[in-house]
């Protein structure tokens, strides 16, 4: 069984809690019909759930369903190799626990359904979805491209007849764009580190095999030393490959995850910019309608009644746009605080794992060569 490494610590018994473990990935089916299922274990004291622990089986498509449902409702933002399966499991575990730790999302009916419904029910629920969830992959890709275009146009300045500008908002936008750049750069170099460890590990493995063959051609003393050198090289190759995997799972993947999170925040910034534009434009239109209404009233125009009705409807629409914008601002301020706090903890852990792994590898390499030196020196003398 795969152990959960991303599970959040449980809150005290007096506080509501919900923790989720995504474990035991199993490949089922063959060819294009194949898929991976996961065991999802939920522990909670929330009263709406069916007891303190529940275990269900979920496919990757079920996780996609949950993400899409929450996105719609809340508006917040291969090959089946062993490594690919573990990377996906770890990512899904992190995904579900982030939802479970969120003050609002943890109470959603969709999360409760996902964590407790049997497999037949989930299959039926997915089959009943309409709209966005029934679109073809090509349609979804176009939606994604349209969203990216919207982010670029609204946030980067191509579409800004009206643009919010406060010191706090500008500071937040600057932070997000700078964070994205630095995270992407760090992730790029983390990828290179993983690649370098793998390449060096493969080189040591090839060198070890060659030296062992060379040793077979030499005399007893030199041949034995060469054989040990080859064996050490192959052992160190395995250490490097293991550290490459550790780097991938505990360093590169968390960095990549936060690059995706920042993209989601940028999409929310775009939504906020659109909401602000609508709020301002409607407020300005209401003022113009109010001036026109005063003129019609003074001239006792027959159009006063109709204009007054239009004015009231427009004012209601304007007030709704204002509330929508203020809600986005409030939620964004709250979520940014959560994001920064979680990022600090996650990045601290990722870099600690990186340093710990590098120290472990360096010590292992030094110890291996140090133990071999006396034997090689004896042969050379």
N, C-alpha and C positions, 0 to 999 in steps of 0.2 A: 504493500500500500504506500502511495506517495504521501509524505508528511506535509501538512500545511505550514508554510513558513511565513505567511502574510496575515495570519489571523490576528485581529485586534485583541488587546487584552480585555477581558470581561470586566464590566463595571461592577461595583458593589451590589449585593443582593437587593438593597433598598432602591436601587436605580434601575430604570428600564434598560434592557440590553438585548442585543441580537448579534450573534456571531455565526459566520458561515464558513464551512470548509469545502472546497472543491477538490475531490480526490479521485483516485483509481480510474484514470483515462483508459478506455478500452476501445480498440478499433473493431468495427463491425461492418459486414458486407464486403464486396469486392469491386474493384475498378471505380467507375464514376458513381456507383451506388454506395460506396463506402462512406462511413461517417464515424465520429468519435463520440462516445457517451461518457458521462461523468457521474460520479456519486456526489450528491450535494447534501451535506449534513448541516442542519440548522439547530442551534441552541438558543433559546430565548425565554424571557419571562413575560413577554407582551401578552395580554389577555386574549387578543384576537387569534392567536395561533393555537394549533392543536397540540397542547402539551409542551413540555420543556425541550423535547428533542424530536426531530423529524428527519428521515432519510428518504430522498427521492433520486431518480435517475433523470438526467437532462442531457439533451444533445446541444451542440454548439448553436444550432438554429434557435433553440429555446432562449439562450442568452441574447441572441440578436433580437428576438421578440421582446424580451424584457427591456432592452435598451431602447427600442423604437417606441414602445408604449410609454415609457417614462419621458422620453424626449417629447412626444406629442402632448402628453398631459401636463408636464411641468415646464417645458420650454427651457430647461437648463442643460446647460451643457457639460498546389502543393504535393508536398510529399509527406506521408505520415511517418517521418523518422522519429526515433525516440526523443531526440532533442526538440523537434518541432512540437511533439505532443506535450512535453513537459513545459515548454515555453508558453504554449496556449493555456495549459491548465493553470499555470502560475498567474497569467494575465487575467483569466476568468475569476480566479479566487480573489485577486485584488479588486476587480470590477465589482463583484457582488458585495464584498465587505465594505467598499466605499459607499455603496447604496445603503447598506444596513446601518452604517454609522451616521448617515445624514438624518438630521432632525425631522425633516418632512418626508423624504423618500422612504424611510424605514416603515412609515405608516401606510404606504400605498397598498391598495387592493391587489395591484398587479404583482408587486413583490411577494405578497402573501400567497397568491395563486402560484407563482413560479416556484416558491419554496415548499409548497405543500400538496399541490395537485398531483394525482397519479399520471402515469405516462399517457394513457388514453385520453384523459381530459386535456392535457397540454397539446397533444396532437390535434384534437378537435378544435381547441381555441385558436391555434395557429392557422388551421384550415379555414376558419371563419373570418379571418382578418381581411379587410378591404382597403382600397386606397393605396397609400404609400407602400404598405407591406406586401401588396400583391403585384407590385411593379416588377418588370424584368430587370436583370442586372444592368443592361444598357441604359434603361430609364433611370435607375438609381445613380449610375455614374454621371448622367447628365444633370440630375438634381444636385449632386455633389459639386460638379463644375460650376453650376449656376450659383450655388452658395458661395464658393470660393471667389467668383467674380463679384458677387455682392459685397463680400468682405473687402476685397481690393478697392472697389469703387467707393464704398461708403467710408471705410476707415482710412484709406490712404489718400483720399482727397479728390478723386475724380468726380464725385457726386456730393457737392457740399454747398447748395444754395443757402442752407441754414445749418450751422454746426455748433454744438455745445462746446463751450470753452470756459472751464473753471480751473483754478490751480490744482485742485485735488484730482479732477478727471484727467487733465493733461499729464499729471505725475503718474497716475495709474497706467495710462496708455503707453507712456514712455517706458515704464517698468516692464510691461508685458512684451513690447516689441524688443526691448533689449534682452529680456530673459529668453525669449525665443531664439534670438541669435546666439547667445552664449550656450544654451542647452544644445542646440543643433551642432555647434562646434565641438562641444565636449562629447556628444554622442558619436560624432564622426571619428574622433580620435580614439574613443573607447572601442569602436569597431576595428580600427587599425591595430589596437593592442591585442584584441582577440585573434585577429588574423595572424599577427606576428607570433604569438604564442603557439598557434597551430602549425605555422610553417616551421618554426624552430623545432617543435616537437617532432614533426615529420622528418626533418633533416637529421636530428639525433637518432631517430629510429633507423633511417637508412644507413647512417654512419656506423651505428652499432652492428648492424648485420654485416657490413663490409669488413669491419675490423675483426669480427669473429671468424669470418672466412680467411682473412689474412693470417690470423693466429694459427689456423689449422695447418698452414704451410711452414710455420716456424718450429724451432726447437721447443723442448718441454717448458723451460722457464719463461722464455719470451712468448711462446704460444699461450701459456696460462695467463700471463699478464694481459695480452691482447684480448683473450676471451673475457676476462673480467672487465676490461675497458668497454668492450662491446656490450656486455650485460648491463653495466652501469649506464651507458648511453641509452639503451632501450628503456631502462627503468626511469631515467630522467625524462625521456620522451613521454612516458605515461603521466608523469607529474605535470609536465607542461600542457598536455592535452586536457588533463583534469582542471588545471587552473584556467585554461581557455574557456572551458564550459562554465566554471564558477564566475569568471568575468562576464560572460554573456548573460547569465541568469541574474546576477546580483549587482551588476554595474551598468552594462550597456542597455539592458531591457528597461530598468527603472528610468534611465535618462530618456530613452525613446518614448516611454509612457508619458513623461512630462512634456515632451515636445508635442504629443497629441493633445494633452490637456490644455496647453497654451493655445493651440489651434481652436479648441472649443471656446476658450475665453474670447479669442478674437471674433468668433462668430457672434458671441453675445454682445461684444462692443458694437458690432455692425447693427444688431437688433436695437441696441440702445440709441445709436445714431439715427436710425429710421424713426423710432418712436419720438425722439426729440424733434425731428423735422416735422412730423405730423402734428405734434403738440403745438409747435410755434406757428405753423401755417394755418391751422384751424383757429387758433387764438386770434391771429391777425384777420382772418376772414370774418370771425364773429364781430370784431370791432367795426369792420367796414359795413357789415349787415346792420349793426346797431345804429351807425350814423345814417344809413339809408332809411332805417325804420323811423328815426326821429324826423327826417325830412318828410316822409309820407304822412306822419302824424300831423305835422305842422300844416301841410297842404291839404289835409283831410282827403287824401287819395283813396279811391275805391280799392286799391291794391294793398291797403294797410293790413287787412285781416290775413290775407294770404302770405304777405311778407312777415307778419308776426309769427305765423305758424312755422315758416321756414327758419326764422331766427331761433325759435325755441328748439327745433330739432337739431339745428347746427350747434347750438350752445351745448346741448346734451352730448352730442358727438365730440365736441371739443373737450368737455369735462371728462369724458371717458378716455380720450387720448391723453389727457394730463395725468389721470389716475394710472393709466397703463405705463406711462413713462416713469412716474414716481415709484411704481411697483418694481420696475426693472432696476432702477437706481438703488432702491432699498435692498432688493435681493442680491444685487451685484456686490454692494458694499459688504453684506454679510458673508457671501460666498468667497469673496476675495480674502477676507480674514481667515476663513477656514482653509482656503487653498494655500496661503502663505505658511500657516502653521503646519499643515500636513507636509508641504514641500520641504520645509526645514528639517522635519523629522526623517522623511524618506531619503532626502539627499545626504543627510548626515550618516544614515545607516549605509547607503550605497558606497560612499567614499570610505567609510570605516571598513566595510567588507573588502573593498579594493586594496586598501593598505594592508589589511590583515593577510589577504591572500598573497600579495607580493612578498611580504615578509616571510610567510611560510614557504613560498617557493624558493626564495633566495637562500634561506637557511638549509632547505633540503638539497639544493644544488651544491652549496659550499661543503656541506657535510659529506656528500657523495664523493666529490673530487678529492677532498681532504683525506678520506679513508683509502683512496686508491694511490695517492702520491708515493708513499713509501715503497710500494711494490714496483711501480714504474721506475723509481730512482734506483732501486736495487738492480733492475735489468740494465739500466743505462750505465751503471758503474762496473 
